[in-house]
Amino acid sequence: MDYPEEIFEADEPFSAPSVEEAGQPFVPVDYTINGEVMRIVFSKPEDGYSVIRLRDHEKHELTLVGVMPNVMEGQEIEAVGRWEMHREHGRQFRVSSFRPLLPSSKEGIRRFLASGVLPGIGETYAKRIVEHFGEDTIRILDGFSERLKEVPGIGKKRIAEIREAWKKTTAERETRIFLQGTGLTGNLCTKIIAKYGNGAAADIVRMNPYRLASEIEGIGFLTADAIAAKVGIEPDAPMRLCAGIVYAMDELAASGHTCCPKEVLLLSAEKLLNVSREALEQGMETALVENKLMREVVTEAGEEVELLFLRRLRIAEMELAHCIRVLLNNGVKSLELPVYALGEGFARLNDAQKQAVQYAFQFGFSIVTGGPGVGKTTVVNQMCAAAKALKLNVLLAAPTGRAAKRLSEATGHEAQTIHRLLKWDVQEKAFYHNADAPLECDLLIIDEVSMLDTQLAASLFCAVCPGTRVVLVGDKDQLPSVGPGAVLFDLISCGKIHVTYLTEVYRQAEGSRIITNAHAVNNGQMPDLRPFQPTPDNPNALCDFYWVEQEDPARAADIIVRTVTQRVQPVFGFDPVLDVQVLAPMRKGECGTMILNEQLQNALNPPADDKPFFEMGSRLFRVGDKVMQTSNNYDKGVFNGEVGVVTDIDNEENTFHVLFDVGKVEYQQVDADQLQLAYAVTVHKSQGSEYPVVLMPVLNQHFVMLQKNLIYTGMTRARKLLIMVGTRRALGIAVSNDRPNKRRTRLAQRIAEP
């Protein structure tokens, strides 16, 4: 019996309902409409989100929705966007950008002035002014406001107030027109004006648009560079060269490096800036003078090499190395392990596990590393039991919420994320626990350390009081952290820290193909992909690992969607949303997370008349959607990689709530760019988490990401069921690729320095 085919193939091809089939017509065409604002239905001052009724030049009344700050009744606007059908409110125009225009008709001018744009001018005075000056009213306000005294009832004080308010209104209108003319969206224009004010915003953008990249969320170097070209900044301008060099270094940091050789940086920047070598050198020197980059000259293989760092990364790496050296040199007193109190639990440990427990109390700093099923959690449990017997205060933590929750469940001891352990102070925008206010504990155990990047590690170790025993637990063969650095790798390789390697497999050892196949991949061997064959005695038996051969990416995506929606629950008894996680090597492509998320969303959480939704750019969120936070939001206490479910959406207030492990969190809809659908996530984003069920494509189109540690990391996320879809060739490429890009860091060398 070919069990995989029986389980994973349906009689008819499965396809998720399209957007049109779901009742949401989509016209992928931008339109431009002009007209007079008749009524402000709703407006939110914080973010400028508005719902307005507009009369176009053909006298049609239309509903416009989107970010349109400071629009006034009677004002004319030009809006760009697309039509959509709202379930409750019908046909409406979703505005992506707009340009305010001054009204031209007498009635429009009257309504505009009466809307509150000028202090002390209501319906009565607006009518008098327009009756007196007619269609010339705007010109009078622009340049001849003294003539307002011709209007009965308007005195000198009121004229002065009107003049000042009109100038302010004109300034913001002109600023917004200028900013939108550079290609910025209305939402970004609002952020820039809020940051710099009307008076300075346009001047800052004209003089140095590259400031936007570092000071305005949502604007990067490439956007700033496009603006710079429009405002006439030359390609070899020092500000552009400096910003380009820093951006190139940022991109290298995004690949995990804390530093890079000068030649590598200049080569990367040359492709970006397309200027001469001399100009690149000038840009680099400017960045160094402005303290945005830092330089070190080191000796490698007998030759001097000039290394460049982003300032924040060099400082973090140096602080981290210093704190670790202090811990190593502190001379913590060796404690005798209370074997008498541990009983049979300790006796059952193998020699390596016993060594790991003993190291925790013999030395001030130790590391425990090993793959899945080797008993890392068992070792942590024994450490906690020994600490209790010795009356030591223990703290447990992990980089992510899911990893911390799993550690708590496995050990029975409270565990926190590192961020919550250090207590972020919203007002100070810094961690409460630091060198001046260290953590109070005798033993600190950190799990999933492979996820720990240089900056977070520096914050953590700065808060560790000398004399505290520190134990780091992790799998050295997993993918390194998403952020810059290779902390676990460097700590092991520095040669100064006692390391225990656990290799003997325990968890699910008998009959678990997940564990045996994951270890095979980690050893550079092809996993056992043979179809599972139930025995005659148990014909309905199931396995925990299945391989589905499929070469076509679109077909592979279809198999994954059908397996999640039609097979996982009836065959295996798992919830398709709560228990299942699709992991993909890449975001893009026919079998990447972007397309998989779209298909899984429509299949698992289809639209319904009573199900609120909203769109923000190209993203659509519905109540019930599974989402992931993609950046650290310290103010909300939600951090990169945390997964939750959208519980409610308020389209009147433009807010929504997400239920995370830490509780319900409120977002403004304009902040939805912090979230992404999480039915499918990249393997990198899954680090530190475990799921009952994992489905993972391994295809030739993922060639650039096919590395042994990526496949190994994805496989080890599965706790009860792992289904892989792809080709043996792609899997073979990954298994044999044991040379992932080595990250450039200096942490190990700094720790090892005499």
N, C-alpha and C positions, 0 to 999 in steps of 0.2 A: 504493500500500500504506500503510495507517494503522499505522505501526510502533509507536507508543506503545501502542495497543490490543493489538496482537499480543504485545507484551512483557509488559504489565502486567495484562491481564485473563485470568482463569482460567475454565474452563468451569463450575465449581461455586464458589459463594462459599466463601471460606476462613474458618474460625473456629478459634481456638486452643482446646485442651482446657480445659474449666472445671476449677475446683478439685475438684469432685465427680468428674468424669470422670478426673481424675488420681489418684484414690484417697485424697483427703484430705477426709473429710467436714467440713463447716463448718456450725456451728449458730450463727447470729448472735444468740444470746440469752445474757444473763448469768444465772448461777444462783448461789444462796447455799447453801453446805453447812456443817454443824456436825459436830464430832466430836472424838474423842480421838486424839492422835498416838500411834500404836502403835510406829513405828520410823522413825528418821532414816536413810534409805538413802544420802543424799549431802548434804553441806552445805559451802558455800564461804564461809569467814569474810570474805574481801575484799569481796564484794558481796552476801552473804546468799542467794545462789541455793541452793535446796534441793530435794531430792526426798524426799517423806515418804509413809509408809503411814498412812492415817487410818481409824478405825472410826467410822462415823456412828451416829446414834441408832437406826437400824434394824439395827445389827450388820453392815452391809456394809463390807467393806474396800476402800478406794479409794486410788489413787495420785495425789498432788498434786505439781505442779512449778511453780516460780516463785520470785520473791524473797520469802523468808520467814525473815528473819534471827532468830537466837536462839530458834527454836522448840525445845521440849524434849519428850522422850518423856513421855507421861502428861498433857501439857498439852492443854487443850481449845482449839480455835480455831474462828473463824467465817471462812470464806473465800468470796470472790466471784470468779467467773471463768467459763470455758466449757469444754465437753468437746471433746476432739480425739482423733484416732486416730494414735498414733505407729507408724511402720512396724515398729520393733523391739520396743517395749515395750507395744504395744496401747493400750487406752482409758485416757486419763488426763485429769486436770482441771488446766487451765492457770490458775493463780491470778493475778488482776490486783491484788487487795488482800486483806489478811487482818487479823483482829483477834484478838489472843491473849486467851483466857479462862482462868480458873483451873479446875483439875479439881474435880469435885464428888463423884465416887465415891471410896470408900476405896482401891480398886485403882488408880484414876487418880492419886490423890494420892501413893500409894506409888511408882508408876512415875515421877511427876514429880520427887519428892525424890531418887530414886535416879539420875536422869539426869545429875547433875553440877551442878545449879543451885546447890547449897550446898556449900561446901568441907568435906571430911571426912565427908560423908554419902553412904554407898553403900547397897547393898542391905540390909545388916544393920541399920544405924541407921534407915534409912527405914522398914523394917518395924516396928521398935520404936516409933518415933514415932507411926506411924499406928495401931498396935495400942493405944497408950495414949490418944490423943486422938480417934481415929476420924475422922468427917467434920468434926469441929471443928478439925482440924489447921491449916487455912489461917487461920482466925480467931485461933488461938493465935499463929501466926507473925506475923500482922499487928500484934497489939496486946499480946500477953502472952507474949513470947518467954522471959521469965524462968522460966516454968513448964516449959521444956525440961529443967530440972534434975531434974524428976520422972522423966525417962526414964533408966533405968540406963545408966551408962557415959558420959554427956555431962557434961563438966565446964565450969567457968566460962570457960576460954579458948575452948573450942569454941563455947559459947553466944554469946560476943562475936563470933566470926568468922561464925557463922550469922546473927546479927542484922544485921551490916554487909552481908553478901552478899544477904540478903533485901531490905534497903532498896534496894540497887542494882538488883536484879531488878525490884522493884516500881516503882521510879522509871522504868526504861526501858519497862516495860510500860505504865505510865500515860502516859508521853510519846508512845509510839507510838500508843496509843488516841486521845490528844488530836489528834495530827497527822493521823491518818487521818480523824478526825472533821471536819477542815477540808476534806477532799476530796483530800488528797495521796495519791499512790500509795505502795505499800510501798517501791519503789526510791528515791523522793524522800525518804521518811521516813528511810531508811538514810543517805542523803547528808547530811541535816540533822543527824542525831544524830552522825554521824562528824565533822561540821564544828564543831559547838558543844558536843557532849557532852550526856549525859542531863540534867545539872543545869540547863543554860542553854537548851537547844533550845526547850522549851515557852515559857519566859519571853520569849525573843527573838521568837518567832512571835506571842505575845500582845501584846508591847509595840510591835514594829515589823516586821510581816511583809514590808514593802517591802525590807528588807535582803536577803531571799531572792533578789530579782530580780537583784541585783548580785553576790551571793556564792555562789549555788548554780546550777550548770549545769543547765539544763532547766526553770528557773523564770523566767518573765518577769513584766512588770508586771501583765498581766491575771490571771494565776494568783494573784499576791500580792494583788491588789485583791479578788479573790473571797474569799481567806482573811481579809483585813481586815474585810470585811463580816460574815463569820461570827463573828469574835471581838469585834465591836462597835465597831470604829473608825468614827468619824463621817465622812461624805462630805467635810466641810470641814476635817478634821484637817490641820494643817500638814504632817505627814509624807506624807499622801496627795497633797496638792497639789504638794509638791516632787517626789515620785516621778513623778507624772503629767506634770508639765512636762518633766522629764528624759526620760521615755519618749516624749513627743511630739517632742522634739528628736532622740531616737534614731531615730524613724521617719522624720523628714525626712533624717537622715544616711543611712539605709538607701536613700533615693531618690537619693543621690549628693551632697547638699548638705553643705558644711562649715559653713555658717552660714545664718541666715535672719532677716528683719526681725522685730522684736518682735511686730507685729500678726499676722503669719502664724503665729508660734508660739502666740500666745494663742488664735487661732481654732482651730488644730488641737487644742490642749489642751481648749478649751471643749467640743468634740464628744465628747471622751473622758471628761471629768470631770463635765460637767453641773453646774457651779457658777457663781456670779456672777463678773462681771469683777473685782470687788474681791478675791475669793478667789484668782482666777488670778494677779493681780498679786502677791498675798502669796506664793503658791507659787513664782513666778519669783524674787522677792527672796530667799526662803529658799535656793533652788538657787544663786543667785549668792553669798550669804554662805557657804554650805557649799562653795563653789569647785567645784561640779559643772557650772555653766555660767559662761561668761565673756562680757563685753559689750564692744562697740566702737561708737563713734559715728563714722560716716563721712559724707562728702558725696557724694550721687549726684544728678545733674541739677540741681545748685544747691541741693538741700535736704538737711538733716541726716536721716540714717536710723540708727536704733538696731538693731544686728545682735547676735544671740545665737549663741554657739558652745558645743558640748560642749568641755570643757576640753582633752581629749586632742587634738581636731582643731585647735583654735586653736594650741596649742603646736607640733603637728606642722607646720602650715602656716607658722608663723613661722620654725621651724628650717629648713624646706626653702627658704624664700625667702632666708634669711640665707646658707645654704651656697651657693646658686646665685649670689648677688651676690658672694660671695668668689671663686668660680671665674671669674666674668666680669671681676672687677677685678684678677685676679692678674697679668695681663700676661705670659701664657705666650709664650715666644719662638717666632716663626714659623719653621717648618722648610721647607727646600726639598724639594719632592716628588722622590723618586728615580725619575724617569721612565725612566731608563736601565735600572733593575732590573725594571721592571714589564713591559716589552716589549709584545707585541701585545695582551695583555689590556687594558692601559690604553688603547691606541690605538683599540680597538674600542668604547670607551665613547662615549656621546653627550655633548653639552656639559654637560647637567645632571648626569650621573653623574660626569664629570670634576671638576665644581665641588664635588660632595659629597666626593670623595676629597681634593681640595685643601684644603677647609675644615677637614677633620679635623686637618691638620698646620699650617694657617695660624693657626687660632684655638684657644682652649682649650675652647670649648664650641660644638657645632653639632648640628643636627637634620636628619635625612633622612626625608622623608615621601612616600608614594605608595601607589597601589593595587596589586592583584595583577598580577604579570607585568611590572612596570616595571623590574625589575633591582635591587631593594634588596639582595638577597643578593650579587649580582655586585659591587656597590659595597663591601660589607663585606669580601669576599674581597680586593679591591684594597687596601683600607685595611690589612688584615692583612699582605699582601705588602709593602707600603711600610714598615710598622712593622718587619718582619723585616729589610728592607734597611737600615733606620736603627738596627737593634739596640735597638729599643724593646720593653719588656715589655707584652704585650697581655692583657687579660682580657675574655672574652665572657660575657654573662649575659642571661637573660630571666625574666619573672615566673613562668612555669609550667614544669613538668618537660617537657611535650610540646614547648613552644616552644624550650626549651633543647636538647632532643634534636634537633629539626629543624634548629636553627642549627648544631649540631655536624656533622650529616650533610651540610649544604649547604656548609659552609665548610672542613671538614676540620680545624678547630681545636676544642679542648675548650671547651665552654660549660656553664655551671651555672645553676641557678635563683638568683635573687637571695638567697633565704633561705640556700641552701647557700654562696653566695659570702661572705655576711656571717657565717656560722657561728654558729648558735644555740647558746648555752650553757645546757644543761638546768638545771644547779645555780643559775646566776645569773638564769635566766629573762630573758635579754637577749642581743642579738647581741654576739659577741666583737669584731667589727670595728666601730669607732665613731670619734668624733673623737680619742680617746686612743690608739686602735690602728687607724689607717687602713689601707686596702687598699694593697698595694705593687704598683703598676703605672704605666706611662707613658701607656697608652691604654686607656680603658675604653669598651667598646661594649655598649649595652643594646638588645636587640631587643624588638619587640612592646610599645612603650612606651604604646600606647593603653590597656593593661591596668593600668598603674601607678597605684595610688591614693595619696592624700596621705601616709598614715602610712608605707607601705612606701617611698615615694620619699624621705621625710624620713630614714628609717633608712639608706637607700642613700647619699644625698648627704652625710650627716654622716660617713660612712666614707670619703669621697673626699678624698684629700690635696690641698691647694692645689698647683697645678703639674701635676696630672694632666689629660690631654686627655680630654674626655668627648664621645662621639657617641651620640645617641639616634636609634633607627630605629623607625618605626611608620607606621601608616595613620591619618591624622587623621579620616578619614570613617567609621571603624568605631565601634561602640558604645564609650562610655567605660567606665572600670573598674567592676567590681562594687562595690568599696568607695568611700567618699566621696572626692570630688575630681574634677577634670578636668585632670590634670597636663599631658598632651601639648597639649591645647587652650590651656591657660593659658601654657605655655612658648612656644608659637608666637605667641600674641597679645600677649605682653608687649612685643614689639618690641625686645628686647635681645639676642636670640640669632640667629645666622646660620642660616637655614633653606634647604634645597634641596628643591624640589618636583619629583619625578620623575613624568612623565606619559606618556612614550612606552612603549607596550606591547611587550614582547618574549616573555615566557613563553607558549607555546602560542598565539601570536598567529594562526598560520594554522590554521584549522579548529577552533579551540576556542570553542565557544559559551558555555562557563562564563565565560571571561575577557571576551568581548565583551558578554555579557548583564549581567555584574556591573558593568562600566563604564557600560553604558546605564542601569542602575538608579541608579548613583551620580550620573549626570548628569540624573536626573529623567525618564528616558525609559522607556517600557515595553520589556521585553526581547523578543526574537524568540521567540515561542511556537509557531511553525509546526512541524507534525510533521516529523521528519527523513525524508528520502526518499533511500534508497540509489540509486546510479547503476546502470544496466544492466551496466556493466563490473564492478561490485562489489556484487552484490545482498545480500551478507551483512555489509556495512559497518555499523558502529555509531557512534553519536554520543556526545558526553560530556555532553549536556544534553537532558533530556526534561521536557515539561510534560504533566500529566494533569489534565484538567478534571474536577472533582468538587465539588459544592456541599454534599452531606450530610456532616457531620463524622464520623459513625459509619462511613459507607461509605469516607470518605477514610482513616480509621484502618485499616480492613480492607484497603484497597489497599496501604497502606504495609507492613503486616505480611506480606501475601502476596508483595509485591515483595521484601522482605528474605529471606523464607524459601524462596520458590519460583522467583525470577527472577534475583537478583543473581549467584548462583554458576553456574547452568547457562548463562545467556545471556552474562554479562559476565566470569565467571571470578574473582569476588572472594569472599573468605571472609565469610559473613554476620555473624560476630561480630567478628573482628579488623579487617576492612577497612571495615565499614559503620558510620556514625553517623547516627541519626535526630535531627534538630534541630527543636524546636517553639518557637513564640513564647511559649507559656504552659505552666504546670504543670497547671492544671485544665482541665476540659472533656472532651468526648468524643474530642477529638484532641489532648489535652495529654499531657505527659510521664508523668503518673501512670498513666493508663489504657494508653498505648502501652507503658510498661515492663512492666506486668502481662501484656499480651497477648504481647509479644515474649519475655518470660521463659518463659512456658508453651510458646511455639512453638519457641524456640531452645534452651532448657535445661529440658525437661520433667522432672517427677519420675520417679524410678526407685528400685527396691528397694535398689540399692547406692549411692545418691546421698544422703549426709547433708544435712540441712537444719536450720534453726532459725528460730523466729519471735521477734521483739522488737516488741511492740505490734502495729501493723498491717503491719509489714514482714516479708517472708519472704525468706530468703537460702538458696541452694543452692550446693553445690560446682559450680564452672564459671560462676557468674554474673559478669557484667561490672558493676563497681561504681565509683562516684566518691566521693572524699573531699570533703566539703562544708564543712569548716572547717580552719583551720590547726592541726595537732597538732605543736607544736614538739618535744615529748618523743619522738615517734616519727619525726620527720623527714619527715612526709607533710603536704602542703599542699593547700589548697583548689583543687579542679579536677583533681587527679591521678587517673588512671583505672587500675584494675587488675582482676585476676580472682581470685575466691575459689578457693583451691587445696585447702583442707581445713577440715573442721569437726569439733571434738571436743565432743560433747554431754555427755561425762562431766566434762570439765574446764571446759566452757562457754567455750571459746576457738575462734577461727578465724584463718586466715591469708589475707592478700591479697598477691598478687604484683604490685608496682608496677615501674616502670622502675628505681627505686633498689634493688629487692630485695624479699624477702619480709618482711612486717610482721605481727606478732601483735596481735590485738585480744581483749579480753574481749567476750562476747556482749552484755553490758549497754551496751557502748560502740558498738553498731551504729548508734546514732542519728547518728553522724558520717558514715555512708555512705548512699548511695542507689543504686538500680539505675541503670545507665548505658547501657542499650540505647538509651534516648532521653533527651536532656538539653535544657535550654533553650539558645537561641542565646547568651544571656549567658554561660552556663557553658562554651561552646565557644571563647571568645576565646583567642587564642594557639595554638590547635591547628589542624592540618590533617588531613584524613582522605581516603583514596582515594575513598570513596563517601559522599555525603551525600543523605539524603532529608529533605525539609522541607515540611510542610503550610503553606498560606497561605489561611486561611479567614475568612469574615465573622465567626465567633465570636471571632476573635483581634483584633477591632476596636480594643480599647484599646491593643494593642501594635503595631499596624500603622504602622511608621515606616520611612522609607527606609533609615536606617543599620542597623536591625535586619535587614531583608531583605538588604541589601548584605553585612553581616557574615556572615550564614548562608551566602550563596552563595559567598563567598570562602573558606569553610572546605573546599570540595570541591577535590580535586586532580585526579581523573581522571574522576569521574562525578557529576553532579548531577541528581536527580530531584525535581521540585516537584509537589505535589498540591494543588489548590485551585481558586479561582475567579479569573477575570480581574478581577472587580470588587474583590475584596479586595486583589489585587496592585496594581491601579491606585490604590487608596486609599493603600497604603503608599508607592508610588513618588512620589505627589504630596505626601505628608506630609513636608516637609523642615523642619519646625519642631518637632523633639524638645524636650522640656522642658530648658531651659537650667539647668545646675547653678549654684547660688549658691556662689561661692568668692571669696577675696580674694588668691589667689596671684599672679595677673598684676599686680595693683596693688602688691603688696608688692615684687615684683621691680623694677617700674618706678619705684618711689619714688627721688627724688634722694638 
